[in-house]
Amino acid sequence: MCGIVGIVARQPVNQLLYDALITLQHRGQDAAGIATSAGGHLFLRKNTGLTRDVFHLRHMFRLRGNLGIGHVRYPTAGRSSAAEAQPFYVNSPYGIALAHNGNLVNVEELKRDLFRDDLRHLNTDSDSEVLLNVFAHELFASGRGKLRINATDVFDAVRRVHGRIRGAYAVVALITGYGIVAFRDPYGIRPLVFGSRETPEGKEWIISSESVAIDALGYQTVRDVQPGEAVFVTTDGEFHACQCAEHPVTTPCIFEHVYFARPDSIIDGISVYKARLRMGVNLAQKILRLRPEHDIDVVIPIPDTSRTAALQLAYELGVVYREGFIKNRYIGRTFIMPGQDERSRSVRQKLNAIGLEFRGKNVMLVDDSIVRGTTRAQIIQMARDAGARKVFFASAAPPVRYPNVYGIDMPSSEELVAHGRTEEEVATLIQADWLVYQDLEGLVSAVGRGNSAIQRFDTSCFTGDYVTGDVTAEYLANLSVIRSDSAKRQREGICKVNCLSPHHDDG
C-alpha cells in the first residue's frame, strides 16, 4: 500500500507536498519522494525512510515550482531500496514523473512489450516504472510526436493505458510544462480523491489517496476520482475531467476501511470512522448470537486501528471498555514491516500491557484483522502474563485466507494463518480461549451502508474472488515465491551489498 498526492498551487508547492506526505505516512514507511516542476525543469528528491528523514532543508530548497507530486511507499513488489522509491521519471516524451498506488497483475507481459515493441528500457523491478513507461509511450502516440499536447491527448493516453494494463492502480503524474494528470483503474480498487481552494491568486487543486490530506492542508474535498476516470490540471490551474474506461464499475478495496485508511478519511463517499463503528455493532451482534451468556469482563483494543470498532462493540455488549495496551509511537506498523522476524521482534517493543486492566479478568481483545497470526499469539501471551484469567479474541474482519494481489502485502497463502484452517484451529494456534471473526456479510454491510450506490467491494483476501477476473493460479503461485518473507530477505541482502556503493548516496 502506498500514499500519493499531487498539487497545482499558486505558491511554492514543496512544503504543501511535504505536509501531505506526513499526513499520509500511515500508508507507507519504507520510502518517500517528491517531484516538482518550474520553468520546464523537473526537480526530484526520494530515498528510503520516513518523510521526515528523507527531506531536509537543503532538499526542500531544491524542490522549486508551483506544481508537484509526492509518494510514500511500502514495498509489495521489487526491493526496499532508494532506486525503487517513487516518483519515477522518464525524459521522453516531455518529461514525466509518476507515482502509483496499487499493483499490476500483467507486469511480465508489459515488460516484454516495452522492450520488444516500445523500445523502452527498465531500470528496476517495480511495476510502477512499468506503468510510467506504458503511459509515456501512449502519451507520445496520442500526441503523435507534436511539440505541444492538450487535455484531449492526455485523456487519449490514459484510455490507451486502460487498454493495456490490468490490476489496481491510482496514479498521479507530472508532465513537465503541462500540468498534473491523475487516474484510477476501471474498478476503482485503490482510492483517489481531489479537492480545491480559492486563493487571491486563483484556484488551487490537490489530488490524494485520502481526503485527510486534503483537509489537513486547508482544501475542500470536491469528490472521488471515479473508476476509469482521469483528471488533468494544467500549470495555470485549468481543470479537466474525462471518463476514459469503456465499462467502469466501482469495486473498491474493503480492506482500506478495515485497516489502512485513517478513520478521519472519507473514501468513495464512506466515512471510515462510521464504517468501523458499524463493524463493532455487527461483531457484537454476532457475539450475542453465539454466546448470549458470555462472561466477558472487559473489552480491550489492540491499538490503534481497532479502537473504533472495539469501543462500539463494548457499548453494544454492555461491557466495560479499557485501554490495556500502551503503544510506543516510535515503532512502525508491524503489518507493513517487510519480514516476519522484524514483525515478531517489534511486538514487545511496540506494546506494553497495563497489568491492572488484565489481572483476574476475562478479557476480550479486539483487532481489526488477523493476517499472519504470530503477533496475535504474542499479544495474547502478554495478556496472560499480565494476569488475565481468560483471553478471548475478536477480529473486526473475516478470516484472511487468500493473498491480496492489488497492492496489499499478503504475499503467500502459506503465511496466512487462516488459510486452510477452521476458526477453531486458528484459535488454538494463537492460543485464544475463544476466537470470533466478523462475518463477511457483516463487514460488507458495515462499509456499504455508507454508500448504497456501491454494489460490490473487492473482498478477494477473504473469498479468493478477484474482481479483475484475470488472476490465475499460476500468477498466485509465482507471487507466493516472489513475495514470501524468505524471498524478501534474500533481495534485501542483495540490496544491502549493492547499497554499499557511494553511487547510492544522493545527499
N, C-alpha and C positions, 0 to 999 in steps of 0.2 A: 504494500500500500504506500502511496506517496501523496504529497500535497503540492498543488500547483497554483500559481497566481500570475495574472497579467494585468498591468495598469497602463493606461494612457492618461497622463495628467497635464496640468498647465504649469507645473513646477518640477524641479528635480525629483526623480522618482525613486532614487536609491534608498532613502530612509523609509518610504512607504512600503517598498518591497521587503525590506528587512523586517519591519514590524509585522507585515502579513505572514512571513515565514515563521516568526516567533509564535504567532497565533496558531499556525498550522503544524507546529513542531510535533504534536502528538501523532501525526500521520507518518512520520519517518525521522529516525535519529541517526541514520548511517552517514548521510551526506547532505550538503546544501549547496545551492548555486543561484546566481543572479546574472542575467544578461540585460544590458541596457543599450540604447542607441541614441546617437546625436550626430548631426551633420553628416549622415551617410556612413558613419563608423559604428562598429559594434564593440562593446566592452563587456568582458566576461570574467567572473570570478567564481570558482567552485572548488570544493575539496571535501574530503571525508570529515565527519564530525558534526556536532550540533551547530545551529545557525550562529550562536554567539561566539563559537570558537573559530568558525570559518571566516567571518568578516571582522576585520579590524579597521581602524580609522583610515589607514593608508589605502585599503581596498575600497572603502566607501567613496573616497575622493576620486578614485579612478572610474567609478561607475557613473558616468555622466549621461545626461539626457532626460527627457520627459516621458519616455515610454520604456517598458521593460517587462521581463518575465522572471519568475523565480520558482524554485523547486526544492522540496525536502524529500529525502529518499530513504527507504529501507529496501534491501535487495530481495526480490523474488527470482530474478534471473541475473546471470552474469556474476561479477565479483564485487566485493566491498572495497573498491579502490577508487582513487581520485579520478582515474581515467574514465570510470563509468558513472561518475557524478554527473548530474544534469544542471543546466541545459546543455544539449549537444548543438554543434554548429557546423554548417557547410557553407562554402563560399558561393557555390553555383546552384541555382541562379539567384541573383540579387543579394545573397547573404541572408541565411535563415538560421535562427536559433529556436530550438523546440524543447519543451518539457512535457512529459507524458505520465499519466497515472493509469495503470492497468496492465494488461498482459496480452500479447498476440499469440494466437494458437497455431497460426500457419507461418511462423517465422522462418523455418528452414526453407520452405518453398520460396518465400520472399527473398531470402539471401541468395538463392540460386538465380532468381530472376534479375536481381540487382546486378549481380556480377556478369551474367551472360547477356542480358538484353539491355539493361540500363547503363552498363559500363561504369558502375559505381563501386567504390572500394569501402569496406567497413574496417574500422579500427578496433572495435570492441565486440564483446559477446552480447551487448544489450539490445533487446528488441526495440527500445526507444530510438536507438541510432538507425535501426532498420526503418522504423516508421518515418523518421526525419528524411531519409533518403528517398523513400517512396513519395512522400509529399513534395520534396524538392523536384523530383523527376516529373511528377504530374503537374506541378506549377509551371515548369518550363514548357511542357507540352500544351497546357491551357493557354499560356501567354504567347505560344508559338514563337518564342525567342524574341519578342518585341522588347524595346527598351523600357517601356512603362506598362505596368499592369494595373488593373482596376478590380473592383469588388466582384464583378462577373467572372473574371479569370480566377480569382481566389476560390470562389464557390464551385466553379467547374473542377478545379483541382481537388477540392475536398470530395466532390461527387465521385471522382475517379479513385480517390483513396478508399472510399467506402466499398468500391467495387473490387478492390484488390486485397484488402486486409480483413482478417477475421479475429474476433476476440473482443476484449473490453479495452476501451481507450477514451480517456478525456484528455484533451490536448490544448495547450496554449503555444503559439508560435509567433515569434517576432520576425517580420520581414523588413529588413533594414531599409529605411527611407520610405516605407509604405504604411506600416501600422502593425497591429496585432490581430491574429485570427485565432479563434478558439472553436473547437468542435468536439462532438460527443458521438460515441458509437451508436448505430441504429437501434440498439436495445436499451441504451441509457443505463448500462450496468454501473459504471462509475459516475459519481456525482460531478456536476459543474453548474455554477450559478453566477449571475452577473448583477452588478449594481452600478449606480451613478451618483453624482452630486454636482450641484451648481456652484460655481465659483465666480468671482468678479471677472475673471479672465475667460470664462466659458465652462462648458460641461466636461467633467472627467468621468472615466469609466474604469471599472475593475471587474475582473473575472477570477473566480476562485473555486477550489474544491468544496469549500463550505462557506455558508453565509456568515459564520462567526468572524471570519477575516474581514468581510465587508462591513459588519457592524463595528468592529474594533477600530477601523480606520476612518469612521465617520461617514461612510457612504450609505445610501439607501438601497436595499435589495430591490431589483426590478423583477426578475423571475429566473427560473432554471433555464439553462440551455436545453432544448428539447432533444430527445433521442434522434440522431441523424442530422441535427441542425448545426449550422455554423454561424458564428457572428464575427464580424470584421469591423474593427475600429481603426480609422486612418490616423495618421500622425497629427492631424488637426482636429481630431475628435469627432469626425463624422461616423455615425453608427449605421451598420447594415446587418441584416439577418436573412438567412435563407435555409429552407429545408433541403438538404442535399441527399437524402436517402429515399429510395423508392417505397419501401414498406417499413417505416419505423414503428416500433412498438415499445412501450415503456415497461421494462422489466428490471428495475433497479436492484442492486445487491442488498439483501435484507441484513447482512452482517454489518453494514455500516451502522445500523440502528442498534444492533446488539453490542458492538464493541468499539468500532473505530472512531465514529464521529463524536465530537464534543456535544454534551447534552444541550447546550445553548444554540446549536445549529438547527436550521430548517433545511431539510433535504427533500426535493420533489414535493414541496408543499406540506411535509410532515415534520412536526416538532419532534426531535429526537428525545427530548425530555419527556414529553407526553407519551410517546411510544413506550419508553422504558417504565413509566408509571403503569401503563396498561399491561406490560409484561408481568409486573408484580401482582396485579389484580388477577390475571389469568392463572398464574402459577399458584397463588394462594387458593383459588377455587379448586384447582386440581388436588392440592394437598388435603383440602377439606373433604373432597370426594373419596380420596383413598384412605385417609386417616382422620375421620371426624373427631375421634377421641385422642388426638395427638398429645404428646407430652412435652412439646417444645416450650422451654422456659424463656429463651431469648433468641432473637434473630440478629446475626452479626454479618455485615457485608465484608467481602474481600475487596479492599479499596483498589481503584477508585470507581471504575465503570459501573459496578453493580450496586452502588449506593441507592440510586433512584428506585430500582426495582425492589431492592431489599426493604426500603422504608415503607413502600406501599404494601408489600407482602406482609410485613409485621402488622400494619394497621388492619388489613383485611382479616388476619388471623386473630387479632386481639391480643397480640403478644408483644412484650417489651422489645424495643429496638435499641441496640447499643453499638457503639464503635469499640470493637475489641482488638483491632489491629492498628498499629501506628505505622505509617509508611514513611520510609526515608525518601525524600524528594529527589535525592541526588543519584538514585539508581534508576536505570532505564526500564521501560516496559518490558517484562520478561517475554511476552508473546512475540515481540518483534526482535528479540536477540537472535543472532544467527545460528547458534548451536545449542544443543540440549545441555551440554556441560555448563555453558555460561548461564543458561536459564536456571539450572538447578543450584549453582553456586550462589546466585543472586537472591534467592528467596529469603534466606535468613538475614541477609544484609538489607533486604528491601522492607521486610515486615517484622514487627516485634509485637508480641501478644501482651495485652493488659490482663494479668492474672485474675484480678478482681472480677472481671466480667465473665470468666470461664469457670472459676472454681466451684465445683459441686453442682453444675447446671447441665441441663440437656440443651445443647447449642445447635441451632440451625445456621450453618454457614451458607451464604448466598454468593454466587459468582455469575458473571454474565454468560459464561460458556465453559465447557471443558474440552480442550483440544488434545493435548498430549497426555495429561493426567499426572505426570511426575510431580510437578509443582503442587498440585492439589493434594497429593498424598503427603507431601512435606508440610503443607499448611494444616491439614487435619492432625498430623502428629504434633504440630506446635500447639494446637488447641488442647490435645490430650495432655501434653506436657504442662500446660497452664492450669490443669485441674478439671477439665470438662469431664462430666460423668458419661455422657453420650455425645457423639458428634454426628449430626445429620448434615446432608449437603444438598443444596438446591441449585439447579442451573436454569437461568432465565432463557436459555436457548435449548433446542432439541439436541440429541446426540450428534456430534460431528463425526460422520462416518466416511466421508469422501473428500478427496483433495479439492481445493479451490483452484481453478485454472485462470481466474480472471483478475489476479493481482494481489491475492492474499496468501501469505506464507503457510500454506497447508500442503506441503510438497508430496508427502508419501502416505499412502493408506496405512502402511505398517506403523507409522509414527502416530497415528490417531488412536487414542485409547478405546474409542467406541466402535472402531471398525471390526466387524466380525464378532462382537461381544454383545451379550444382553446387558440390560441396565443393572441386573443383579451382579453380573460378572465384573462390570466396571466398579460397582460399589465395593466389591471385595478387593479389587486391585488397588483402589485409592484408600481402602481401609475405613470407609464410612459405615456407620451403623445403619444408615438408610440413605438412599440416593433417589432424588426425584428430578426428572427433566421436564422442561416445558414441552407440551405437545406442539407439533408443527402448526396445527390449526390455531392454537392459541397464540403463537408467535405471529403468524400472518394476520390474524385478527387484530392483535395489538398494534402492529405497524400500519396495516392497511386502513384502519379506521381513521387515520389522519388524512387520507386522500382516497375517496371512493372511486376516483377515475382510474386508479391503478388496479388492473385486473389480475396481475401476476407479478411475483417477485422472483429474482434469482435466488433459489434456495438449494443450489446444487451441492453444497457441502453437507447438507442434511439428507438429500434424496438421491444424489448421483445423476439428476436430470439437468443437463447443461443446456441453457436456454438458446445458445447459438446453434445447437444441433449438429456440430461438426467435431466434437471431442470424441476421439476413438480410443479403444482400449490400448492400441499401440502408442498413441500420444501419451496417455496416462502412465504407461509403463516407462517410457523414455523420461517423462517428467519426474517420476519417482527416483530414477537413477541420478538425474542431473541435480535435483534439489534436495536430496537426502542430506542429513546432517554430516555424514561421512564425506560426501562429495563436496560439501561446502568447506569442511575443514581442509580437504586436500587443495581446493582452489585458494583458500586463504593462505595456506602455507606457501604456495607458488607466488602469490601476490606479495607476501612479506619479503621474499627473497628479491623479487624484481624491484620492489619499492625501496630497496637499499640504494638504488642508483640515484645520484643527485639530480638527474633529469626529472624526477617526480616532484622535486621541491619547486613549487611555483610561487613561493613567497607569501 
